[in-house]
Every structure is written in structure tokens, then in C-alpha cells.
Amino acid sequence: MPKSQSLPDPRLVSLGMQIRRLREERGYSLEQLAERSGLSFRGLIYIEHGRRNPGVLTILSIASGLNVAPARLFEDVSQAHEGTGSGQ
């Protein structure tokens, strides 16, 4: 399967779902979060869909835009990691 067609890592999907959940709880659109965090609209779409692995600075920007501690973004990611069987 070509790399562009591969399934996203479950940990990235979980991270994206948590970001979306927090964004929606605050009533923010993707455009609003992009503006608040200083990130691109398209980049946030990829992150929310688990198609991009955000770096530390991006995570910090998203957390700031959501007005949450960065750790809040990872609350469900450890459970997704257990399902990967990677052991890393």
C-alpha cells in the first residue's frame, strides 16, 4: 500500500480526536483555533484526522489556542498506544 494511502497511527488519531473534542467543547471552529494558535487551517485538519504528527512547538501552540495544559491533549493517547502492540 502506498505511504499516502496507509492508515494513520492510532495514537495520532487519538490525539486528533482529543484536540477536536476540546475545540468543540469551547465552541471554536477550525478557523478560530487556527487563528488562536497561529497555525494553518489545513494543518489543523490533518492533525485532527491523525494524518500529521505534530511537533512539540505545534502541540504547545494548539494547547495555548485551546487554553489548556499541553498534557490535556494526550489524555487518551496512552490507551491508543497500548492497542498498537509496539511496546515503544
SEFIZA-3560 file (N, C-alpha, C; in Angstrom, 3 decimals):
REM SEFIZA-3560
<numar><xx>0.845</xx><yy>-1.173</yy><zz>0.000</zz><atom>N</atom></numar>
<numar><xx>0.000</xx><yy>0.000</yy><zz>0.000</zz><atom>CA</atom></numar>
<numar><xx>0.894</xx><yy>1.241</yy><zz>0.000</zz><atom>C</atom></numar>
<numar><xx>0.672</xx><yy>2.206</yy><zz>-0.893</zz><atom>N</atom></numar>
<numar><xx>1.497</xx><yy>3.415</yy><zz>-0.907</zz><atom>CA</atom></numar>
<numar><xx>1.388</xx><yy>4.174</yy><zz>0.403</zz><atom>C</atom></numar>
<numar><xx>2.466</xx><yy>4.848</yy><zz>0.750</zz><atom>N</atom></numar>
<numar><xx>2.518</xx><yy>5.565</yy><zz>2.021</zz><atom>CA</atom></numar>
<numar><xx>1.364</xx><yy>6.549</yy><zz>2.172</zz><atom>C</atom></numar>
<numar><xx>0.998</xx><yy>7.259</yy><zz>1.116</zz><atom>N</atom></numar>
<numar><xx>-0.069</xx><yy>8.249</yy><zz>1.204</zz><atom>CA</atom></numar>
<numar><xx>-1.423</xx><yy>7.602</yy><zz>1.474</zz><atom>C</atom></numar>
<numar><xx>-1.554</xx><yy>6.316</yy><zz>1.194</zz><atom>N</atom></numar>
<numar><xx>-2.806</xx><yy>5.614</yy><zz>1.401</zz><atom>CA</atom></numar>
<numar><xx>-2.826</xx><yy>4.812</yy><zz>2.699</zz><atom>C</atom></numar>
<numar><xx>-1.725</xx><yy>4.802</yy><zz>3.443</zz><atom>N</atom></numar>
<numar><xx>-1.654</xx><yy>3.988</yy><zz>4.650</zz><atom>CA</atom></numar>
<numar><xx>-2.567</xx><yy>4.548</yy><zz>5.734</zz><atom>C</atom></numar>
<numar><xx>-2.953</xx><yy>3.678</yy><zz>6.631</zz><atom>N</atom></numar>
<numar><xx>-3.809</xx><yy>4.088</yy><zz>7.738</zz><atom>CA</atom></numar>
<numar><xx>-3.003</xx><yy>4.891</yy><zz>8.742</zz><atom>C</atom></numar>
<numar><xx>-3.634</xx><yy>5.913</yy><zz>9.334</zz><atom>N</atom></numar>
<numar><xx>-2.899</xx><yy>6.706</yy><zz>10.326</zz><atom>CA</atom></numar>
<numar><xx>-2.638</xx><yy>5.904</yy><zz>11.595</zz><atom>C</atom></numar>
<numar><xx>-1.585</xx><yy>6.262</yy><zz>12.283</zz><atom>N</atom></numar>
<numar><xx>-1.240</xx><yy>5.638</yy><zz>13.559</zz><atom>CA</atom></numar>
<numar><xx>-2.373</xx><yy>5.899</yy><zz>14.554</zz><atom>C</atom></numar>
<numar><xx>-2.838</xx><yy>4.885</yy><zz>15.281</zz><atom>N</atom></numar>
<numar><xx>-3.942</xx><yy>5.073</yy><zz>16.229</zz><atom>CA</atom></numar>
<numar><xx>-3.645</xx><yy>6.126</yy><zz>17.292</zz><atom>C</atom></numar>
<numar><xx>-2.382</xx><yy>6.304</yy><zz>17.636</zz><atom>N</atom></numar>
<numar><xx>-2.031</xx><yy>7.331</yy><zz>18.626</zz><atom>CA</atom></numar>
<numar><xx>-2.265</xx><yy>8.722</yy><zz>18.062</zz><atom>C</atom></numar>
<numar><xx>-1.972</xx><yy>8.910</yy><zz>16.778</zz><atom>N</atom></numar>
<numar><xx>-2.217</xx><yy>10.204</yy><zz>16.155</zz><atom>CA</atom></numar>
<numar><xx>-3.709</xx><yy>10.454</yy><zz>15.985</zz><atom>C</atom></numar>
<numar><xx>-4.458</xx><yy>9.407</yy><zz>15.684</zz><atom>N</atom></numar>
<numar><xx>-5.915</xx><yy>9.538</yy><zz>15.591</zz><atom>CA</atom></numar>
<numar><xx>-6.482</xx><yy>9.933</yy><zz>16.944</zz><atom>C</atom></numar>
<numar><xx>-6.014</xx><yy>9.292</yy><zz>18.007</zz><atom>N</atom></numar>
<numar><xx>-6.473</xx><yy>9.606</yy><zz>19.357</zz><atom>CA</atom></numar>
<numar><xx>-6.135</xx><yy>11.044</yy><zz>19.732</zz><atom>C</atom></numar>
<numar><xx>-4.934</xx><yy>11.483</yy><zz>19.417</zz><atom>N</atom></numar>
<numar><xx>-4.530</xx><yy>12.864</yy><zz>19.681</zz><atom>CA</atom></numar>
<numar><xx>-5.438</xx><yy>13.832</yy><zz>18.927</zz><atom>C</atom></numar>
<numar><xx>-5.670</xx><yy>13.559</yy><zz>17.667</zz><atom>N</atom></numar>
<numar><xx>-6.538</xx><yy>14.417</yy><zz>16.863</zz><atom>CA</atom></numar>
<numar><xx>-7.954</xx><yy>14.473</yy><zz>17.393</zz><atom>C</atom></numar>
<numar><xx>-8.468</xx><yy>13.335</yy><zz>17.839</zz><atom>N</atom></numar>
<numar><xx>-9.817</xx><yy>13.300</yy><zz>18.402</zz><atom>CA</atom></numar>
<numar><xx>-9.903</xx><yy>14.128</yy><zz>19.680</zz><atom>C</atom></numar>
<numar><xx>-8.868</xx><yy>14.065</yy><zz>20.501</zz><atom>N</atom></numar>
<numar><xx>-8.844</xx><yy>14.849</yy><zz>21.738</zz><atom>CA</atom></numar>
<numar><xx>-8.789</xx><yy>16.343</yy><zz>21.422</zz><atom>C</atom></numar>
<numar><xx>-7.987</xx><yy>16.726</yy><zz>20.461</zz><atom>N</atom></numar>
<numar><xx>-7.919</xx><yy>18.137</yy><zz>20.064</zz><atom>CA</atom></numar>
<numar><xx>-9.282</xx><yy>18.602</yy><zz>19.561</zz><atom>C</atom></numar>
<numar><xx>-9.906</xx><yy>17.796</yy><zz>18.728</zz><atom>N</atom></numar>
<numar><xx>-11.231</xx><yy>18.170</yy><zz>18.213</zz><atom>CA</atom></numar>
<numar><xx>-12.247</xx><yy>18.268</yy><zz>19.344</zz><atom>C</atom></numar>
<numar><xx>-12.221</xx><yy>17.312</yy><zz>20.259</zz><atom>N</atom></numar>
<numar><xx>-13.162</xx><yy>17.317</yy><zz>21.386</zz><atom>CA</atom></numar>
<numar><xx>-12.998</xx><yy>18.601</yy><zz>22.210</zz><atom>C</atom></numar>
<numar><xx>-11.759</xx><yy>18.953</yy><zz>22.528</zz><atom>N</atom></numar>
<numar><xx>-11.503</xx><yy>20.165</yy><zz>23.306</zz><atom>CA</atom></numar>
<numar><xx>-11.910</xx><yy>21.418</yy><zz>22.524</zz><atom>C</atom></numar>
<numar><xx>-11.637</xx><yy>21.416</yy><zz>21.230</zz><atom>N</atom></numar>
<numar><xx>-12.023</xx><yy>22.560</yy><zz>20.389</zz><atom>CA</atom></numar>
<numar><xx>-13.535</xx><yy>22.739</yy><zz>20.379</zz><atom>C</atom></numar>
<numar><xx>-14.254</xx><yy>21.641</yy><zz>20.186</zz><atom>N</atom></numar>
<numar><xx>-15.712</xx><yy>21.715</yy><zz>20.121</zz><atom>CA</atom></numar>
<numar><xx>-16.326</xx><yy>22.073</yy><zz>21.471</zz><atom>C</atom></numar>
<numar><xx>-15.740</xx><yy>21.578</yy><zz>22.568</zz><atom>N</atom></numar>
<numar><xx>-16.221</xx><yy>21.940</yy><zz>23.905</zz><atom>CA</atom></numar>
<numar><xx>-16.155</xx><yy>23.447</yy><zz>24.121</zz><atom>C</atom></numar>
<numar><xx>-15.185</xx><yy>24.086</yy><zz>23.505</zz><atom>N</atom></numar>
<numar><xx>-15.010</xx><yy>25.528</yy><zz>23.657</zz><atom>CA</atom></numar>
<numar><xx>-15.800</xx><yy>26.317</yy><zz>22.618</zz><atom>C</atom></numar>
<numar><xx>-16.438</xx><yy>25.600</yy><zz>21.714</zz><atom>N</atom></numar>
<numar><xx>-17.234</xx><yy>26.258</yy><zz>20.686</zz><atom>CA</atom></numar>
<numar><xx>-16.413</xx><yy>26.909</yy><zz>19.586</zz><atom>C</atom></numar>
<numar><xx>-15.170</xx><yy>26.456</yy><zz>19.405</zz><atom>N</atom></numar>
<numar><xx>-14.291</xx><yy>27.026</yy><zz>18.383</zz><atom>CA</atom></numar>
<numar><xx>-14.445</xx><yy>26.266</yy><zz>17.073</zz><atom>C</atom></numar>
<numar><xx>-14.454</xx><yy>27.004</yy><zz>15.985</zz><atom>N</atom></numar>
<numar><xx>-14.352</xx><yy>26.381</yy><zz>14.667</zz><atom>CA</atom></numar>
<numar><xx>-12.873</xx><yy>26.096</yy><zz>14.402</zz><atom>C</atom></numar>
<numar><xx>-12.606</xx><yy>25.335</yy><zz>13.358</zz><atom>N</atom></numar>
<numar><xx>-11.210</xx><yy>25.109</yy><zz>12.968</zz><atom>CA</atom></numar>
<numar><xx>-10.527</xx><yy>26.435</yy><zz>12.636</zz><atom>C</atom></numar>
<numar><xx>-11.254</xx><yy>27.314</yy><zz>11.972</zz><atom>N</atom></numar>
<numar><xx>-10.693</xx><yy>28.619</yy><zz>11.623</zz><atom>CA</atom></numar>
<numar><xx>-10.315</xx><yy>29.406</yy><zz>12.875</zz><atom>C</atom></numar>
<numar><xx>-11.185</xx><yy>29.363</yy><zz>13.878</zz><atom>N</atom></numar>
<numar><xx>-10.905</xx><yy>30.092</yy><zz>15.116</zz><atom>CA</atom></numar>
<numar><xx>-9.691</xx><yy>29.519</yy><zz>15.840</zz><atom>C</atom></numar>
<numar><xx>-9.604</xx><yy>28.189</yy><zz>15.911</zz><atom>N</atom></numar>
<numar><xx>-8.447</xx><yy>27.591</yy><zz>16.572</zz><atom>CA</atom></numar>
<numar><xx>-7.169</xx><yy>27.890</yy><zz>15.793</zz><atom>C</atom></numar>
<numar><xx>-7.254</xx><yy>27.866</yy><zz>14.474</zz><atom>N</atom></numar>
<numar><xx>-6.080</xx><yy>28.201</yy><zz>13.660</zz><atom>CA</atom></numar>
<numar><xx>-5.601</xx><yy>29.613</yy><zz>13.985</zz><atom>C</atom></numar>
<numar><xx>-6.527</xx><yy>30.539</yy><zz>14.068</zz><atom>N</atom></numar>
<numar><xx>-6.160</xx><yy>31.924</yy><zz>14.383</zz><atom>CA</atom></numar>
<numar><xx>-5.600</xx><yy>32.041</yy><zz>15.800</zz><atom>C</atom></numar>
<numar><xx>-6.250</xx><yy>31.391</yy><zz>16.756</zz><atom>N</atom></numar>
<numar><xx>-5.818</xx><yy>31.472</yy><zz>18.155</zz><atom>CA</atom></numar>
<numar><xx>-4.455</xx><yy>30.823</yy><zz>18.374</zz><atom>C</atom></numar>
<numar><xx>-4.164</xx><yy>29.783</yy><zz>17.609</zz><atom>N</atom></numar>
<numar><xx>-2.917</xx><yy>29.038</yy><zz>17.810</zz><atom>CA</atom></numar>
<numar><xx>-1.798</xx><yy>29.466</yy><zz>16.863</zz><atom>C</atom></numar>
<numar><xx>-2.129</xx><yy>30.256</yy><zz>15.853</zz><atom>N</atom></numar>
<numar><xx>-1.123</xx><yy>30.684</yy><zz>14.886</zz><atom>CA</atom></numar>
<numar><xx>-0.739</xx><yy>29.599</yy><zz>13.893</zz><atom>C</atom></numar>
<numar><xx>-1.618</xx><yy>28.622</yy><zz>13.718</zz><atom>N</atom></numar>
<numar><xx>-1.358</xx><yy>27.517</yy><zz>12.793</zz><atom>CA</atom></numar>
<numar><xx>-2.270</xx><yy>27.635</yy><zz>11.578</zz><atom>C</atom></numar>
<numar><xx>-1.973</xx><yy>26.872</yy><zz>10.555</zz><atom>N</atom></numar>
<numar><xx>-2.813</xx><yy>26.908</yy><zz>9.361</zz><atom>CA</atom></numar>
<numar><xx>-4.057</xx><yy>26.048</yy><zz>9.561</zz><atom>C</atom></numar>
<numar><xx>-5.120</xx><yy>26.472</yy><zz>8.911</zz><atom>N</atom></numar>
<numar><xx>-6.379</xx><yy>25.730</yy><zz>8.919</zz><atom>CA</atom></numar>
<numar><xx>-6.150</xx><yy>24.302</yy><zz>8.416</zz><atom>C</atom></numar>
<numar><xx>-5.472</xx><yy>24.183</yy><zz>7.281</zz><atom>N</atom></numar>
<numar><xx>-5.241</xx><yy>22.859</yy><zz>6.679</zz><atom>CA</atom></numar>
<numar><xx>-4.387</xx><yy>21.978</yy><zz>7.590</zz><atom>C</atom></numar>
<numar><xx>-3.378</xx><yy>22.560</yy><zz>8.215</zz><atom>N</atom></numar>
<numar><xx>-2.549</xx><yy>21.792</yy><zz>9.144</zz><atom>CA</atom></numar>
<numar><xx>-3.363</xx><yy>21.223</yy><zz>10.291</zz><atom>C</atom></numar>
<numar><xx>-4.282</xx><yy>22.026</yy><zz>10.822</zz><atom>N</atom></numar>
<numar><xx>-5.137</xx><yy>21.538</yy><zz>11.911</zz><atom>CA</atom></numar>
<numar><xx>-6.053</xx><yy>20.413</yy><zz>11.442</zz><atom>C</atom></numar>
<numar><xx>-6.549</xx><yy>20.518</yy><zz>10.224</zz><atom>N</atom></numar>
<numar><xx>-7.388</xx><yy>19.436</yy><zz>9.686</zz><atom>CA</atom></numar>
<numar><xx>-6.595</xx><yy>18.129</yy><zz>9.667</zz><atom>C</atom></numar>
<numar><xx>-5.371</xx><yy>18.181</yy><zz>9.156</zz><atom>N</atom></numar>
<numar><xx>-4.540</xx><yy>16.975</yy><zz>9.097</zz><atom>CA</atom></numar>
<numar><xx>-4.268</xx><yy>16.420</yy><zz>10.493</zz><atom>C</atom></numar>
<numar><xx>-4.012</xx><yy>17.285</yy><zz>11.445</zz><atom>N</atom></numar>
<numar><xx>-3.751</xx><yy>16.835</yy><zz>12.814</zz><atom>CA</atom></numar>
<numar><xx>-5.002</xx><yy>16.204</yy><zz>13.411</zz><atom>C</atom></numar>
<numar><xx>-6.155</xx><yy>16.851</yy><zz>13.256</zz><atom>N</atom></numar>
<numar><xx>-7.395</xx><yy>16.306</yy><zz>13.823</zz><atom>CA</atom></numar>
<numar><xx>-7.768</xx><yy>14.966</yy><zz>13.201</zz><atom>C</atom></numar>
<numar><xx>-7.354</xx><yy>14.721</yy><zz>11.979</zz><atom>N</atom></numar>
<numar><xx>-7.653</xx><yy>13.447</yy><zz>11.320</zz><atom>CA</atom></numar>
<numar><xx>-6.541</xx><yy>12.419</yy><zz>11.483</zz><atom>C</atom></numar>
<numar><xx>-5.533</xx><yy>12.739</yy><zz>12.282</zz><atom>N</atom></numar>
<numar><xx>-4.454</xx><yy>11.784</yy><zz>12.538</zz><atom>CA</atom></numar>
<numar><xx>-3.514</xx><yy>11.592</yy><zz>11.373</zz><atom>C</atom></numar>
<numar><xx>-3.495</xx><yy>12.519</yy><zz>10.437</zz><atom>N</atom></numar>
<numar><xx>-2.669</xx><yy>12.400</yy><zz>9.237</zz><atom>CA</atom></numar>
<numar><xx>-1.352</xx><yy>13.151</yy><zz>9.340</zz><atom>C</atom></numar>
<numar><xx>-1.151</xx><yy>13.843</yy><zz>10.439</zz><atom>N</atom></numar>
<numar><xx>0.106</xx><yy>14.579</yy><zz>10.635</zz><atom>CA</atom></numar>
<numar><xx>0.575</xx><yy>14.364</yy><zz>12.060</zz><atom>C</atom></numar>
<numar><xx>1.876</xx><yy>14.179</yy><zz>12.208</zz><atom>N</atom></numar>
<numar><xx>2.494</xx><yy>14.009</yy><zz>13.516</zz><atom>CA</atom></numar>
<numar><xx>3.037</xx><yy>15.376</yy><zz>13.948</zz><atom>C</atom></numar>
<numar><xx>2.296</xx><yy>16.080</yy><zz>14.817</zz><atom>N</atom></numar>
<numar><xx>2.723</xx><yy>17.436</yy><zz>15.181</zz><atom>CA</atom></numar>
<numar><xx>3.954</xx><yy>17.431</yy><zz>16.079</zz><atom>C</atom></numar>
<numar><xx>4.806</xx><yy>18.407</yy><zz>15.882</zz><atom>N</atom></numar>
<numar><xx>5.987</xx><yy>18.572</yy><zz>16.720</zz><atom>CA</atom></numar>
<numar><xx>5.638</xx><yy>19.255</yy><zz>18.033</zz><atom>C</atom></numar>
<numar><xx>6.629</xx><yy>19.376</yy><zz>18.877</zz><atom>N</atom></numar>
<numar><xx>6.439</xx><yy>19.956</yy><zz>20.206</zz><atom>CA</atom></numar>
<numar><xx>5.906</xx><yy>21.382</yy><zz>20.113</zz><atom>C</atom></numar>
<numar><xx>6.483</xx><yy>22.197</yy><zz>19.256</zz><atom>N</atom></numar>
<numar><xx>6.034</xx><yy>23.588</yy><zz>19.157</zz><atom>CA</atom></numar>
<numar><xx>4.592</xx><yy>23.686</yy><zz>18.668</zz><atom>C</atom></numar>
<numar><xx>4.201</xx><yy>22.791</yy><zz>17.775</zz><atom>N</atom></numar>
<numar><xx>2.818</xx><yy>22.769</yy><zz>17.302</zz><atom>CA</atom></numar>
<numar><xx>1.874</xx><yy>22.372</yy><zz>18.426</zz><atom>C</atom></numar>
<numar><xx>2.251</xx><yy>21.359</yy><zz>19.204</zz><atom>N</atom></numar>
<numar><xx>1.439</xx><yy>20.943</yy><zz>20.355</zz><atom>CA</atom></numar>
<numar><xx>1.280</xx><yy>22.099</yy><zz>21.333</zz><atom>C</atom></numar>
<numar><xx>2.372</xx><yy>22.797</yy><zz>21.614</zz><atom>N</atom></numar>
<numar><xx>2.306</xx><yy>23.937</yy><zz>22.533</zz><atom>CA</atom></numar>
<numar><xx>1.401</xx><yy>25.036</yy><zz>21.985</zz><atom>C</atom></numar>
<numar><xx>1.444</xx><yy>25.271</yy><zz>20.690</zz><atom>N</atom></numar>
<numar><xx>0.589</xx><yy>26.282</yy><zz>20.071</zz><atom>CA</atom></numar>
<numar><xx>-0.881</xx><yy>25.894</yy><zz>20.147</zz><atom>C</atom></numar>
<numar><xx>-1.179</xx><yy>24.626</yy><zz>19.893</zz><atom>N</atom></numar>
<numar><xx>-2.563</xx><yy>24.156</yy><zz>19.970</zz><atom>CA</atom></numar>
<numar><xx>-3.072</xx><yy>24.266</yy><zz>21.402</zz><atom>C</atom></numar>
<numar><xx>-2.272</xx><yy>23.821</yy><zz>22.353</zz><atom>N</atom></numar>
<numar><xx>-2.671</xx><yy>23.899</yy><zz>23.764</zz><atom>CA</atom></numar>
<numar><xx>-2.930</xx><yy>25.348</yy><zz>24.166</zz><atom>C</atom></numar>
<numar><xx>-2.073</xx><yy>26.245</yy><zz>23.732</zz><atom>N</atom></numar>
<numar><xx>-2.262</xx><yy>27.663</yy><zz>24.029</zz><atom>CA</atom></numar>
<numar><xx>-3.551</xx><yy>28.182</yy><zz>23.398</zz><atom>C</atom></numar>
<numar><xx>-3.801</xx><yy>27.802</yy><zz>22.160</zz><atom>N</atom></numar>
<numar><xx>-5.023</xx><yy>28.219</yy><zz>21.471</zz><atom>CA</atom></numar>
<numar><xx>-6.281</xx><yy>27.707</yy><zz>22.139</zz><atom>C</atom></numar>
<numar><xx>-6.178</xx><yy>26.546</yy><zz>22.768</zz><atom>N</atom></numar>
<numar><xx>-7.314</xx><yy>25.953</yy><zz>23.487</zz><atom>CA</atom></numar>
<numar><xx>-7.353</xx><yy>26.370</yy><zz>24.952</zz><atom>C</atom></numar>
<numar><xx>-6.294</xx><yy>27.057</yy><zz>25.398</zz><atom>N</atom></numar>
<numar><xx>-6.166</xx><yy>27.479</yy><zz>26.795</zz><atom>CA</atom></numar>
<numar><xx>-6.197</xx><yy>26.281</yy><zz>27.749</zz><atom>C</atom></numar>
<numar><xx>-5.403</xx><yy>25.256</yy><zz>27.405</zz><atom>N</atom></numar>
<numar><xx>-5.273</xx><yy>24.065</yy><zz>28.249</zz><atom>CA</atom></numar>
<numar><xx>-3.792</xx><yy>23.739</yy><zz>28.412</zz><atom>C</atom></numar>
<numar><xx>-3.485</xx><yy>22.956</yy><zz>29.428</zz><atom>N</atom></numar>
<numar><xx>-2.125</xx><yy>22.442</yy><zz>29.586</zz><atom>CA</atom></numar>
<numar><xx>-1.855</xx><yy>21.452</yy><zz>28.447</zz><atom>C</atom></numar>
<numar><xx>-0.652</xx><yy>21.434</yy><zz>27.903</zz><atom>N</atom></numar>
<numar><xx>-0.349</xx><yy>20.500</yy><zz>26.814</zz><atom>CA</atom></numar>
<numar><xx>-0.678</xx><yy>19.042</yy><zz>27.153</zz><atom>C</atom></numar>
<numar><xx>-0.533</xx><yy>18.656</yy><zz>28.400</zz><atom>N</atom></numar>
<numar><xx>-0.822</xx><yy>17.272</yy><zz>28.801</zz><atom>CA</atom></numar>
<numar><xx>-2.272</xx><yy>16.884</yy><zz>28.523</zz><atom>C</atom></numar>
<numar><xx>-3.189</xx><yy>17.852</yy><zz>28.531</zz><atom>N</atom></numar>
<numar><xx>-4.599</xx><yy>17.546</yy><zz>28.253</zz><atom>CA</atom></numar>
<numar><xx>-4.791</xx><yy>16.964</yy><zz>26.857</zz><atom>C</atom></numar>
<numar><xx>-3.912</xx><yy>17.328</yy><zz>25.953</zz><atom>N</atom></numar>
<numar><xx>-4.044</xx><yy>16.838</yy><zz>24.584</zz><atom>CA</atom></numar>
<numar><xx>-3.728</xx><yy>15.352</yy><zz>24.476</zz><atom>C</atom></numar>
<numar><xx>-3.026</xx><yy>14.817</yy><zz>25.468</zz><atom>N</atom></numar>
<numar><xx>-2.565</xx><yy>13.428</yy><zz>25.415</zz><atom>CA</atom></numar>
<numar><xx>-3.335</xx><yy>12.491</yy><zz>26.338</zz><atom>C</atom></numar>
<numar><xx>-4.444</xx><yy>12.931</yy><zz>26.897</zz><atom>N</atom></numar>
<numar><xx>-5.144</xx><yy>12.124</yy><zz>27.898</zz><atom>CA</atom></numar>
<numar><xx>-5.539</xx><yy>10.740</yy><zz>27.402</zz><atom>C</atom></numar>
<numar><xx>-5.951</xx><yy>10.607</yy><zz>26.165</zz><atom>N</atom></numar>
<numar><xx>-6.401</xx><yy>9.305</yy><zz>25.653</zz><atom>CA</atom></numar>
<numar><xx>-5.365</xx><yy>8.612</yy><zz>24.769</zz><atom>C</atom></numar>
<numar><xx>-4.249</xx><yy>9.251</yy><zz>24.540</zz><atom>N</atom></numar>
<numar><xx>-3.254</xx><yy>8.706</yy><zz>23.617</zz><atom>CA</atom></numar>
<numar><xx>-2.597</xx><yy>7.450</yy><zz>24.163</zz><atom>C</atom></numar>
<numar><xx>-2.382</xx><yy>7.365</yy><zz>25.474</zz><atom>N</atom></numar>
<numar><xx>-1.729</xx><yy>6.179</yy><zz>26.037</zz><atom>CA</atom></numar>
<numar><xx>-2.574</xx><yy>4.932</yy><zz>25.831</zz><atom>C</atom></numar>
<numar><xx>-3.889</xx><yy>5.060</yy><zz>25.868</zz><atom>N</atom></numar>
<numar><xx>-4.755</xx><yy>3.907</yy><zz>25.621</zz><atom>CA</atom></numar>
<numar><xx>-4.631</xx><yy>3.449</yy><zz>24.173</zz><atom>C</atom></numar>
<numar><xx>-4.549</xx><yy>4.385</yy><zz>23.251</zz><atom>N</atom></numar>
<numar><xx>-4.371</xx><yy>4.026</yy><zz>21.842</zz><atom>CA</atom></numar>
<numar><xx>-3.017</xx><yy>3.359</yy><zz>21.633</zz><atom>C</atom></numar>
<numar><xx>-1.998</xx><yy>3.815</yy><zz>22.385</zz><atom>N</atom></numar>
<numar><xx>-0.658</xx><yy>3.239</yy><zz>22.275</zz><atom>CA</atom></numar>
<numar><xx>-0.672</xx><yy>1.775</yy><zz>22.694</zz><atom>C</atom></numar>
<numar><xx>-1.419</xx><yy>1.445</yy><zz>23.740</zz><atom>N</atom></numar>
<numar><xx>-1.489</xx><yy>0.056</yy><zz>24.202</zz><atom>CA</atom></numar>
<numar><xx>-2.060</xx><yy>-0.846</yy><zz>23.124</zz><atom>C</atom></numar>
<numar><xx>-2.927</xx><yy>-0.310</yy><zz>22.282</zz><atom>N</atom></numar>
<numar><xx>-3.531</xx><yy>-1.099</yy><zz>21.223</zz><atom>CA</atom></numar>
<numar><xx>-2.636</xx><yy>-1.314</yy><zz>20.022</zz><atom>C</atom></numar>
<numar><xx>-1.492</xx><yy>-0.630</yy><zz>19.959</zz><atom>N</atom></numar>
<numar><xx>-0.617</xx><yy>-0.778</yy><zz>18.795</zz><atom>CA</atom></numar>
<numar><xx>0.286</xx><yy>-1.992</yy><zz>18.903</zz><atom>C</atom></numar>
<numar><xx>0.542</xx><yy>-2.433</yy><zz>20.126</zz><atom>N</atom></numar>
<numar><xx>1.415</xx><yy>-3.577</yy><zz>20.325</zz><atom>CA</atom></numar>
<numar><xx>2.861</xx><yy>-3.297</yy><zz>20.008</zz><atom>C</atom></numar>
<numar><xx>3.221</xx><yy>-2.008</yy><zz>19.913</zz><atom>N</atom></numar>
<numar><xx>4.586</xx><yy>-1.666</yy><zz>19.526</zz><atom>CA</atom></numar>
<numar><xx>5.561</xx><yy>-1.734</yy><zz>20.683</zz><atom>C</atom></numar>
<numar><xx>5.073</xx><yy>-1.530</yy><zz>21.904</zz><atom>N</atom></numar>
<numar><xx>5.944</xx><yy>-1.624</yy><zz>23.061</zz><atom>CA</atom></numar>
<numar><xx>6.904</xx><yy>-0.474</yy><zz>23.207</zz><atom>C</atom></numar>
<numar><xx>6.808</xx><yy>0.541</yy><zz>22.368</zz><atom>N</atom></numar>
<numar><xx>7.707</xx><yy>1.701</yy><zz>22.461</zz><atom>CA</atom></numar>
<numar><xx>7.069</xx><yy>2.792</yy><zz>23.257</zz><atom>C</atom></numar>
//
